[in-house]
Amino acid sequence: MTPRRPPARPRFAALRRYAGSRSAVIGAAGLLLLVVVAALAPWVAPFHPDAQGADNLLGPSLSHPLGTDELGRDIASRVLYGARGSLLVGVGAAALGALIGVPLGLLAGYLGRWVDAVAMRLVDLLLAVPGVLLALVVVALLGPGRTNLILAIGIGAVPEFARLTRAATLEIRERDFVVAARGMGAPAPDVMVRTVLPNVLNPVLIQLVVTASLAVVTEAGLSLLGLGNPPPAASWGGMLQAARAYLYQSPWYGVFPGLCLVFTVFCLDRVGSGLRRALGTGSASGAGEGTL
């Protein structure tokens, strides 16, 4: 009798499910390309992003593949450097939202009672203010800049991470392996960090990608309003804001940063959709049994 093949590990099974989605693989490849280009911008860009050595508003040519802006700066170089800013804000805001929201939701869901009540009232207070409006207020108070953008957008992302983690924790904390960990005398912090948290990370990972996508769009919107990284720093939103005044003279000026923004959001969306299929959409459905 042929022995039964042991089941694949959940991680490898999830990886195979992700690889089975062509759009998810394309999104991951595109996102990897963006990260590599952003990291290598000083070596890949044909010119320094602030160099003003050419005529203004030139069309695409061999020397300037995407043309020049109103100050004679190379648009291709500024687009490449702008990828750095957009990706940093997207990743930074998502990480900040998770660093605050996940512990808050974990404490609220596991401890319950007055801790849950206080934490959720704080979350409700943040939810009462639209995320874009909150970002506008924070940037207006602290001033424009990449760090302030990350802070503003990250604070607005805290409620989603907190509510998601709390919901997953409420479901996980009554499972047998968590009850067994408490029964063996493990302290509450140890149970939360070593037993509950690993089993709620799947939806958090998906939310990280979704939040990064929203943060990229929000950063571009704030830059379009003049509240992003101040000039002469290169940013896609700032380039779109400057291109509005030259829409008829140089229509290509705003096309290229706009296409890069659309491509970035598309890649993040495809990666997020692939992760949902690979890990499952339930709060802990893709986590399997807990780790004691």
ChimeraX attribute file (.defattr): number of C-alpha atoms within 10 A of each C-alpha:
attribute: neighborCount
match mode: 1-to-1
recipient: residues
	/A:1	3
	/A:2	4
	/A:3	5
	/A:4	6
	/A:5	6
	/A:6	6
	/A:7	7
	/A:8	9
	/A:9	10
	/A:10	14
	/A:11	14
	/A:12	10
	/A:13	14
	/A:14	20
	/A:15	15
	/A:16	12
	/A:17	15
	/A:18	21
	/A:19	16
	/A:20	14
	/A:21	17
	/A:22	12
	/A:23	17
	/A:24	23
	/A:25	17
	/A:26	16
	/A:27	23
	/A:28	20
	/A:29	14
	/A:30	19
	/A:31	21
	/A:32	13
	/A:33	12
	/A:34	20
	/A:35	16
	/A:36	12
	/A:37	18
	/A:38	22
	/A:39	15
	/A:40	14
	/A:41	22
	/A:42	15
	/A:43	10
	/A:44	13
	/A:45	19
	/A:46	16
	/A:47	20
	/A:48	16
	/A:49	22
	/A:50	17
	/A:51	13
	/A:52	16
	/A:53	13
	/A:54	16
	/A:55	14
	/A:56	16
	/A:57	21
	/A:58	21
	/A:59	17
	/A:60	16
	/A:61	10
	/A:62	7
	/A:63	11
	/A:64	18
	/A:65	14
	/A:66	21
	/A:67	24
	/A:68	27
	/A:69	26
	/A:70	18
	/A:71	14
	/A:72	17
	/A:73	24
	/A:74	31
	/A:75	31
	/A:76	22
	/A:77	24
	/A:78	27
	/A:79	24
	/A:80	26
	/A:81	25
	/A:82	25
	/A:83	24
	/A:84	22
	/A:85	21
	/A:86	27
	/A:87	21
	/A:88	20
	/A:89	26
	/A:90	27
	/A:91	19
	/A:92	21
	/A:93	31
	/A:94	28
	/A:95	20
	/A:96	21
	/A:97	26
	/A:98	27
	/A:99	15
	/A:100	17
	/A:101	26
	/A:102	25
	/A:103	18
	/A:104	24
	/A:105	29
	/A:106	27
	/A:107	20
	/A:108	25
	/A:109	27
	/A:110	24
	/A:111	16
	/A:112	15
	/A:113	10
	/A:114	10
	/A:115	14
	/A:116	19
	/A:117	12
	/A:118	13
	/A:119	21
	/A:120	20
	/A:121	11
	/A:122	13
	/A:123	21
	/A:124	13
	/A:125	11
	/A:126	17
	/A:127	16
	/A:128	9
	/A:129	12
	/A:130	11
	/A:131	19
	/A:132	17
	/A:133	12
	/A:134	18
	/A:135	25
	/A:136	19
	/A:137	13
	/A:138	18
	/A:139	23
	/A:140	13
	/A:141	10
	/A:142	13
	/A:143	17
	/A:144	19
	/A:145	16
	/A:146	21
	/A:147	17
	/A:148	22
	/A:149	29
	/A:150	25
	/A:151	20
	/A:152	26
	/A:153	31
	/A:154	29
	/A:155	22
	/A:156	26
	/A:157	28
	/A:158	26
	/A:159	26
	/A:160	21
	/A:161	27
	/A:162	27
	/A:163	22
	/A:164	20
	/A:165	27
	/A:166	28
	/A:167	18
	/A:168	26
	/A:169	25
	/A:170	19
	/A:171	15
	/A:172	24
	/A:173	19
	/A:174	12
	/A:175	13
	/A:176	12
	/A:177	17
	/A:178	21
	/A:179	13
	/A:180	13
	/A:181	18
	/A:182	15
	/A:183	10
	/A:184	9
	/A:185	9
	/A:186	14
	/A:187	11
	/A:188	14
	/A:189	12
	/A:190	14
	/A:191	20
	/A:192	22
	/A:193	13
	/A:194	15
	/A:195	20
	/A:196	26
	/A:197	21
	/A:198	14
	/A:199	23
	/A:200	27
	/A:201	18
	/A:202	23
	/A:203	24
	/A:204	21
	/A:205	17
	/A:206	19
	/A:207	22
	/A:208	23
	/A:209	22
	/A:210	19
	/A:211	28
	/A:212	28
	/A:213	24
	/A:214	20
	/A:215	30
	/A:216	26
	/A:217	19
	/A:218	22
	/A:219	31
	/A:220	28
	/A:221	19
	/A:222	21
	/A:223	23
	/A:224	20
	/A:225	14
	/A:226	16
	/A:227	23
	/A:228	27
	/A:229	23
	/A:230	15
	/A:231	12
	/A:232	9
	/A:233	17
	/A:234	23
	/A:235	27
	/A:236	31
	/A:237	29
	/A:238	27
	/A:239	26
	/A:240	22
	/A:241	18
	/A:242	17
	/A:243	22
	/A:244	14
	/A:245	11
	/A:246	15
	/A:247	14
	/A:248	10
	/A:249	12
	/A:250	20
	/A:251	14
	/A:252	22
	/A:253	27
	/A:254	22
	/A:255	16
	/A:256	19
	/A:257	26
	/A:258	18
	/A:259	12
	/A:260	17
	/A:261	21
	/A:262	13
	/A:263	16
	/A:264	22
	/A:265	21
	/A:266	17
	/A:267	23
	/A:268	23
	/A:269	21
	/A:270	23
	/A:271	25
	/A:272	23
	/A:273	20
	/A:274	26
	/A:275	24
	/A:276	20
	/A:277	16
	/A:278	23
	/A:279	24
	/A:280	17
	/A:281	15
	/A:282	13
	/A:283	23
	/A:284	23
	/A:285	15
	/A:286	21
	/A:287	19
	/A:288	11
	/A:289	15
	/A:290	18
	/A:291	15
	/A:292	13
